[in-house]
Amino acid sequence: MRDRWIITFESVHKVIKAEKILKASNLSVNVTPVPRNISSDCGIALEVPEMGREKVKKILKTSKILPEGYYHIDNKGVANEIFN
């Protein structure tokens, strides 16, 4: 298993909107199911590359799309919420 960076949102609508904005900014993002060890109201999330995560946060903040949470999932599958 590999390390992953996951962003959760409160609705599918916000996931799709965030994906569209981030891809328009030439960032590599993928829609993915929310891992079981992360609770979310929405069943899908965005996976972002580690090297782009700070840029992702800045773009989402500027776009006023507020995620539910940012998570790092280590290579053992343990999820840790990242605060700012």
C-alpha positions as CSV (number, residue, x, y, z in Angstrom):
1,M,0.0,0.0,0.0
2,R,1.2,3.6,-0.6
3,D,0.8,6.9,1.1
4,R,-2.3,8.8,0.0
5,W,-3.6,12.4,0.5
6,I,-7.4,12.5,0.7
7,I,-9.8,15.5,0.8
8,T,-13.4,14.9,2.0
9,F,-16.4,17.1,1.3
10,E,-19.9,17.2,2.6
11,S,-21.5,16.4,-0.8
12,V,-20.9,14.8,-4.1
13,H,-21.7,18.2,-5.7
14,K,-18.7,19.8,-3.9
15,V,-16.4,17.0,-4.8
16,I,-17.2,17.4,-8.5
17,K,-16.9,21.2,-8.3
18,A,-13.5,21.0,-6.6
19,E,-12.3,18.4,-9.0
20,K,-13.2,20.6,-12.0
21,I,-11.5,23.7,-10.5
22,L,-8.4,21.8,-9.6
23,K,-8.1,20.1,-13.0
24,A,-8.5,23.5,-14.6
25,S,-5.4,24.5,-12.6
26,N,-3.5,21.6,-14.2
27,L,-3.4,19.6,-10.9
28,S,-3.6,15.8,-10.9
29,V,-6.6,14.8,-8.8
30,N,-8.7,11.7,-8.7
31,V,-12.2,11.0,-7.4
32,T,-12.0,8.0,-5.0
33,P,-14.3,6.3,-2.6
34,V,-13.9,7.6,1.0
35,P,-11.8,5.1,2.9
36,R,-13.7,3.1,5.5
37,N,-11.6,4.5,8.3
38,I,-12.6,8.1,7.5
39,S,-16.1,9.2,8.3
40,S,-17.9,11.4,5.8
41,D,-21.4,12.4,4.8
42,C,-20.4,11.9,1.2
43,G,-19.2,8.5,-0.2
44,I,-16.5,10.0,-2.5
45,A,-13.5,12.1,-2.0
46,L,-10.5,13.6,-3.9
47,E,-7.1,12.1,-3.8
48,V,-4.3,14.6,-4.5
49,P,-0.6,14.2,-4.9
50,E,1.6,15.0,-1.9
51,M,3.6,17.6,-3.9
52,G,0.5,19.5,-4.8
53,R,-1.4,19.5,-1.6
54,E,-0.5,23.0,-0.5
55,K,-1.5,24.4,-3.9
56,V,-4.8,22.5,-3.7
57,K,-5.5,24.0,-0.2
58,K,-4.8,27.5,-1.6
59,I,-7.0,27.0,-4.7
60,L,-9.9,25.6,-2.7
61,K,-9.7,28.4,-0.2
62,T,-9.7,31.0,-3.0
63,S,-12.6,29.3,-4.7
64,K,-14.5,29.2,-1.4
65,I,-15.0,25.4,-1.6
66,L,-14.5,24.3,2.0
67,P,-13.5,20.7,2.5
68,E,-14.7,18.6,5.4
69,G,-11.2,17.4,6.1
70,Y,-7.7,16.7,4.8
71,Y,-6.3,13.3,5.5
72,H,-3.0,11.5,5.1
73,I,-3.3,7.8,4.9
74,D,0.0,6.0,5.5
75,N,1.3,2.9,3.8
76,K,-0.4,0.8,6.6
77,G,-3.8,2.3,5.9
78,V,-3.8,4.5,9.0
79,A,-5.7,7.8,8.4
80,N,-4.6,10.9,10.2
81,E,-6.4,14.2,9.8
82,I,-4.2,17.1,8.7
83,F,-5.1,20.5,10.1
84,N,-4.2,23.4,7.9
